[in-house]
Structures are given as structure tokens and as C-alpha cells.
């Protein structure tokens, strides 16, 4: 099988690339990434010399994708390329619409022109919006995005479904809950809290910290994506989630406990505009149709993730450069 992965140098994409090459010796993989602030070639330094792996730098929203897909003729495209930080989307939505929506439409067109057999779109549970009560969103739930980020992802999902219905294109959509694990950019909640705590920098918690997310380890997510690639139904949508929903504040407290840091580092800050209170998905379809089940429980996975960031300071420390610190100050205030 020949795969073309977009955004393969990012957090989830790099884990998927590594998993695909490790588990399937017959795979040849082309990784296309624009290498923006969150996509780093170093994330895949351990496989750069693998003869089955090829890296190309390109923008998924550019005409270059037609040339790349025509030249490499992959069996499938797996699209991870995305602007993904909600806070950034609130401050500037244009980049999110360009990459997350127009980029996906461009990829669909290029894949169809090149005769690519299958297109897998990596989406998010945030397209469902905030889930009230104790219910869980199924794949056919209405799309009610709350942020420019989730709106851009919902639009991309609709582009994929339209391509399937109009052109008969074999497109599969996966929607996953919050990921965590090694190599995640430190603007995201869990690595932000870990790296701040390691340097005794205040930990910003939105509002009362009682927002609930279903956290899944990135490797469990990537196993699900590969199963969707292999077994998913054309035009199908599959939810992936762990089924555990600890409040954000509880996670922050657990990180401080693991690191032996004081709870006085916590700073409650003004809540994010349009902040969804709860995300939760029903994973019955993925379990039944794909045979998928998560393997890493949250407590063990969080402890391992904290340890990874503690042992790999050189990987993340330079990411907190001047631009990131400026963004941090604009959104969370100057640490005191």
C-alpha cells in the first residue's frame, strides 16, 4: 500500500506515520507538511532514513498538491493537516478557513483527479458543539460548532460528504476527542500545564475549570484511524474516544501532584469566548464496525506523558520562543 499523509510532522500525524511504518512492512509513505510552528521535522527524525518514507514540503491549499498526487499516485490520502488551536482561531480565523476548509477541498479535488482510491479526513468531536447532560454525540448528530476552528472542521467534513455524494469519491471521516501524549505542541492544555509547572510558571485555567473533555491517548487514536483506512465504509463517519471525562481542573491538579508542585501555581483566568462546557462521543460504531477499542487508560497515560516532557526538555523548551511567549501574554497575561 502507498499512503500520502498530509500534516505528518504534527502531533497526531507524526504518531500515525510512525505507527503505519512500524506495523506494516509493505507500506510506502509520502509525508506532505508545510512545517508551520506546530509541524516539526524533528518529530520524525528517527525514521528519516527509512527507504519506505519520503518527505515533501508543501501547502495542502496550493496547486502543488495536484502535481504531488499525480506523480506519486497513492492508494489513499490521510489528511491531518490543520490549524488546530481554538484560541488562535478566535483571534484570526482566516488561516483556519484556508487550511482546514479550502485545503481539504483542494485535496479532495487533487485526489479525485489522480484517481486516489480512498480519502480519510481527520476531524474532531468539536464539530458537535457542547454536549449537555450525560448524553454522547453519535455520528449522525447535528453539527453545532462553537469556534472558528470547529466551524472550519465542520465545513471540511461537509465537503468530504459532498464529494462522496456528488462524485462517488471514497471518503471516510474520523472524529476524535481530545488527544494527549508525547510530541504535542506546548500551547495545548496538557503539555502547557506540564511545561509551565516544570518551570514554576503559573498554570492558566479557564473559568472555574469544570469544563469536561474525553481525553484519549494519541496512539489509541492512530490505531483507530488505521482501522478506518482499512475497514471504514465509503461515506462513513467514525467517532473515537476513551469514555472518561475528568474536569480540566482535576487534570491540572493531577499534573501538579505527579510533579510534586504546589497548587498555588494555578491561576483562574477569564473564560474563553464561546467555550464549550462538555465534549463526549458515542464510539459504538467504531467498536462494532472496525473492531477498535482504546488500550491506554487516562491515569497511566497522563503519568507517562508527564514523564516524557520531563525527560525531553530539549524538545519543547525552544518552542517557547519569543513569538510563543508573546501569544501567551496576549491570551493569559504576563506570569507573575
Residue, then its C-alpha position, 0 to 999 in steps of 0.5 A: x500500500x502507498x499512503x500520502x499523509x498530509x500534516x505528518x510532522x504534527x502531533x497526531x500525524x507524526x504518531x500515525x506515520x510512525x505507527x503505519x511504518x512500524x506495523x506494516x512492512x509493505x507500506x510506502x509513505x509520502x509525508x506532505x507538511x508545510x512545517x508551520x510552528x506546530x509541524x516539526x521535522x524533528x518529530x520524525x527524525x528517527x525514521x528519516x532514513x527509512x527507504x519506505x518514507x519520503x518527505x515533501x514540503x508543501x501547502x495542502x491549499x496550493x496547486x502543488x498538491x495536484x502535481x504531488x498526487x499525480x506523480x506519486x499516485x497513492x492508494x489513499x490520502x490521510x489528511x491531518x493537516x490543520x490549524x488546530x488551536x481554538x484560541x488562535x482561531x478566535x483571534x484570526x480565523x482566516x488561516x483556519x478557513x484556508x487550511x482546514x476548509x479550502x485545503x481539504x477541498x483542494x485535496x479532495x479535488x487533487x485526489x479525485x483527479x489522480x484517481x486516489x482510491x480512498x480519502x480519510x479526513x481527520x476531524x474532531x468531536x468539536x464539530x458537535x458543539x457542547x454536549x449537555x447532560x450525560x448524553x454522547x454525540x453519535x455520528x449522525x448528530x447535528x453539527x453545532x460548532x462553537x469556534x472558528x476552528x470547529x466551524x472550519x472542521x465542520x465545513x471540511x467534513x461537509x465537503x468530504x460528504x459532498x464529494x462522496x455524494x456528488x462524485x462517488x469519491x471514497x471518503x471516510x471521516x474520523x472524529x476524535x476527542x481530545x488527544x494527549x501524549x508525547x510530541x504535542x505542541x506546548x500551547x495545548x492544555x496538557x503539555x502547557x500545564x506540564x511545561x509551565x509547572x516544570x518551570x514554576x510558571x503559573x498554570x492558566x485555567x479557564x473559568x472555574x475549570x469544570x469544563x469536561x473533555x474525553x481525553x484519549x491517548x494519541x496512539x489509541x487514536x492512530x490505531x483507530x484511524x488505521x482501522x478506518x483506512x482499512x475497514x471504514x465504509x465509503x461515506x462513513x463517519x467514525x467517532x473515537x474516544x476513551x469514555x472518561x471525562x475528568x474536569x480540566x481542573x482535576x487534570x491540572x491538579x493531577x499534573x501538579x501532584x505527579x510533579x510534586x508542585x504546589x497548587x498555588x501555581x494555578x491561576x483562574x483566568x477569564x473564560x474563553x469566548x464561546x467555550x464549550x462546557x462538555x465534549x463526549x462521543x458515542x464510539x459504538x460504531x467504531x467498536x462494532x464496525x472496525x473492531x477498535x477499542x482504546x488500550x491506554x487508560x487516562x491515569x497511566x497515560x497522563x503519568x507517562x506523558x508527564x514523564x516524557x516532557x520531563x525527560x525531553x526538555x530539549x524538545x519543547x523548551x525552544x518552542x517557547x520562543x519569543x513569538x510563543x511567549x508573546x501569544x501567551x501574554x496576549x491570551x493569559x497575561x504576563x506570569x507573575 
